[in-house]
Amino acid sequence: MSTSTQVDQYILNAEPFAQPILHHLRALVHHACPLAEERIKWGFPHFDYRGAPMCSMAAFKQHCAFGFWKASLMKDPSLLDKATEESSMGHLGKIRSITDLPSDKKLIAWMKEAMAFNEKGIKVPKIVKPKAEILMPPEFKTMLTKNKNALHHFEVFTKAAQREYLEWITDAKTDATKEKRMLQALEWIAEGKKRNWKYEK
């Protein structure tokens, strides 16, 4: 069992009601996963296994929280439902006493499921949010329309290449800078050049 003196101190500094809850959760983690490693991250205790985060616990003024790093992959949907209902940072709702915790048997089963994810190297898929669309300034649209060569090249550019030019133009702090960038962009686009063509190999 690998314990941390920092976690010892964290529990010691917690409110009196929280200390038995934290001691109990810590003991269960090490019972379920003897090779779990403790560390303080973001100001509260985390339990890692095989070099990856597994679960965490925290104490507040009036409640404690316990959460699983990969709860979104776990079989029991109530873990996520409880977190949403209680608006707490954990997956067990607001824990004010040991009696608020699920049974040790259920907690250990969840911990072993979390262990299995780390053993298999399973990661939570990253959610990539689409970037907000950048509208083309009307004046730049007029300039493109009048320059058929530039318009042709701009239309065959990828969305990413188009976005680089539009971001550059719309990020201008003054109208003078915006005008200068639009003229430069028009020149480069007419030559089939992307925004950062100077750095392309």
C-alpha positions in Angstrom: 0.0 0.0 0.0 1.4 3.4 -1.1 0.2 6.3 1.1 1.1 9.9 1.0 1.9 12.1 4.0 0.2 15.0 2.1 -3.0 13.0 2.1 -2.6 12.3 5.8 -2.3 16.0 6.3 -5.3 16.8 4.1 -7.5 14.5 6.2 -6.1 15.9 9.4 -7.0 19.4 8.2 -10.5 18.5 7.1 -13.6 19.3 9.2 -14.3 16.8 12.0 -17.4 15.3 10.3 -15.3 14.7 7.1 -12.4 12.8 8.6 -14.1 9.4 9.2 -15.6 9.6 5.7 -12.2 10.3 4.1 -10.5 7.6 6.2 -13.2 5.1 5.1 -13.0 5.9 1.4 -9.2 5.8 1.5 -9.2 2.4 3.2 -11.7 1.0 0.6 -9.6 2.2 -2.3 -6.5 0.5 -1.0 -8.5 -2.6 -0.2 -9.8 -2.8 -3.7 -6.6 -1.7 -5.3 -3.5 -2.4 -3.1 -1.2 -0.9 -5.8 -3.1 2.5 -5.9 -0.8 5.5 -5.4 -1.9 8.6 -3.6 -1.2 12.2 -4.6 -2.6 15.7 -4.1 -3.7 17.2 -7.4 -5.8 20.4 -7.7 -5.7 20.6 -4.0 -7.4 17.3 -3.1 -6.5 13.6 -2.9 -6.3 11.5 -6.0 -5.7 7.8 -6.4 -3.7 6.7 -9.4 -3.3 3.1 -10.7 -0.8 2.1 -13.4 0.2 5.6 -14.0 -3.3 6.9 -14.7 -5.9 8.6 -12.4 -8.6 6.3 -11.1 -10.6 8.1 -8.5 -10.5 11.1 -6.1 -12.0 12.4 -2.9 -12.4 15.9 -1.4 -13.7 17.5 1.8 -15.6 20.8 2.0 -17.2 22.8 4.9 -20.4 20.8 5.0 -19.9 17.7 2.7 -17.4 15.4 1.1 -17.2 14.2 -2.5 -15.9 11.1 -4.2 -15.5 10.6 -7.9 -14.3 8.2 -10.6 -12.0 9.6 -13.3 -13.8 7.4 -16.0 -17.3 7.4 -14.6 -18.7 8.1 -18.0 -17.5 4.7 -19.1 -18.8 2.8 -16.1 -21.8 0.5 -16.3 -23.9 2.1 -13.5 -25.6 5.3 -15.0 -26.6 6.4 -11.5 -23.0 7.6 -10.9 -23.5 10.3 -13.4 -27.1 11.0 -12.5 -26.3 11.5 -8.9 -23.5 14.0 -9.8 -26.0 16.0 -11.9 -28.8 16.0 -9.3 -26.6 17.1 -6.4 -24.4 19.5 -8.4 -21.4 18.2 -6.5 -17.9 17.6 -7.9 -18.2 13.8 -7.2 -20.3 10.9 -8.4 -21.9 10.0 -5.1 -23.6 13.2 -4.3 -22.9 15.3 -1.2 -21.6 12.9 1.5 -22.3 14.3 5.0 -21.7 11.1 6.9 -20.6 7.5 6.3 -24.3 6.5 6.2 -24.6 8.5 3.0 -22.2 6.2 1.2 -23.3 3.2 -0.8 -22.4 -0.2 0.6 -18.8 -1.2 0.8 -19.5 -4.0 -1.6 -20.9 -1.7 -4.2 -18.1 0.8 -3.8 -15.4 -1.9 -4.1 -17.1 -3.2 -7.2 -17.0 0.3 -8.8 -13.4 0.7 -7.8 -12.5 -2.6 -9.4 -14.3 -1.6 -12.5 -12.3 1.6 -12.5 -9.1 -0.4 -12.0 -9.9 -2.6 -15.1 -10.1 0.5 -17.3 -6.5 1.5 -16.2 -5.3 -2.1 -16.6 -6.5 -2.2 -20.2 -5.3 1.3 -21.0 -8.8 2.5 -21.7 -9.2 6.3 -21.9 -12.2 8.6 -21.9 -12.7 9.8 -25.4 -12.1 13.5 -25.8 -15.0 15.6 -26.9 -13.9 18.0 -29.6 -16.2 21.0 -29.7 -16.7 22.5 -33.2 -15.3 25.9 -33.5 -17.8 28.7 -33.9 -18.3 29.9 -37.5 -16.5 33.1 -38.4 -18.6 35.2 -40.7 -16.8 36.8 -43.6 -16.7 40.6 -43.4 -19.1 42.0 -46.1 -16.3 44.3 -47.5 -13.9 41.4 -47.9 -16.6 39.4 -49.6 -17.0 42.3 -52.1 -13.3 42.3 -52.7 -13.2 38.6 -53.4 -16.2 38.8 -55.7 -14.4 41.5 -57.8 -11.2 39.4 -58.1 -12.2 36.1 -59.8 -8.8 34.6 -59.4 -8.8 35.2 -55.6 -12.4 34.0 -55.3 -11.5 30.7 -57.2 -8.6 30.0 -54.9 -10.5 30.9 -51.7 -13.3 28.6 -52.7 -11.0 25.6 -53.2 -9.2 26.2 -49.9 -10.0 23.9 -47.1 -12.3 25.2 -44.4 -9.3 25.4 -42.1 -7.4 27.5 -44.6 -10.3 29.8 -45.1 -10.7 30.2 -41.4 -7.1 31.2 -40.9 -7.6 34.2 -43.2 -11.0 35.2 -41.7 -9.6 35.0 -38.2 -6.6 37.1 -39.2 -8.9 39.8 -40.7 -11.6 39.8 -38.0 -9.0 39.9 -35.2 -7.7 43.3 -36.4 -8.0 46.0 -33.6 -8.5 48.9 -35.9 -10.2 49.6 -39.2 -6.9 50.6 -40.8 -5.3 47.3 -39.8 -8.3 45.4 -41.0 -8.2 47.2 -44.4 -4.4 46.4 -44.7 -4.9 42.8 -43.9 -7.8 42.4 -46.4 -5.6 43.8 -49.2 -2.7 41.6 -48.2 -5.0 38.6 -48.0 -6.5 39.3 -51.4 -3.0 39.4 -52.9 -1.9 36.1 -51.4 -5.2 34.3 -52.1 -5.0 35.4 -55.7 -1.6 33.7 -55.9 -3.1 30.5 -54.3 -1.2 31.1 -51.1 -2.5 30.1 -47.6 -2.3 32.5 -44.7 0.9 31.0 -43.3 2.5 30.1 -46.7 5.8 31.5 -45.6 6.2 28.8 -43.0 5.1 25.9 -45.3 7.8 23.6 -46.6 
